[in-house]
Amino acid sequence: MNHGGKWHFDFGWVKYVYATHSSVLPDGNYGGNPGGFVIWNDEACFYFAGDTALTMDMQLIPLTCPKLDFAILPIGDNFTMGYDDAAIAAEFIACDTIIGCHFDTFPPVKIDHAAAKKAFEAKGKRLLLPPVGKRVEGLKD
């Protein structure tokens, strides 16, 4: 797949969307074009942003994909967008339920959970901050 392309798999559809971040593998080799994925079937639709920065291209997602039930956005700052930018991204993608990722795993990406939730609440969005390895349920309204 490449940017803008979509493909039908056995489980449903996947669209490869634009992202912006470094793309270097641990050994220093080029890791390919950065991207995110919108994934949907008859049951649900979600966006996994990977470790992107905020981009204006996110505004294309609600114009080119089904309505999102939830999205997984990076919120740790430093290496990805922080929670303030992610709250703007939630508006751009027209999604009310966000699962935070890429946070709290080591000191440069530690966040203030209360401040992060407040940034999303100010925009009428719900931010979920699950502990690593925990299941999130009840994502569809």
Secondary structure, 3 states (H helix, E strand, C coil): CCCCCEEEECCEEEEEEECCCCCECCCCCECCCCEEEEEECCCCEEEECCCCCCCHHHHHHHHHCCCCCEEEEECECCCCCEHHHHHHHHHHCCCCEEEEECCCCCHHHCCCHHHHHHHHHCCCCEEECCCCCCCCCCCCC
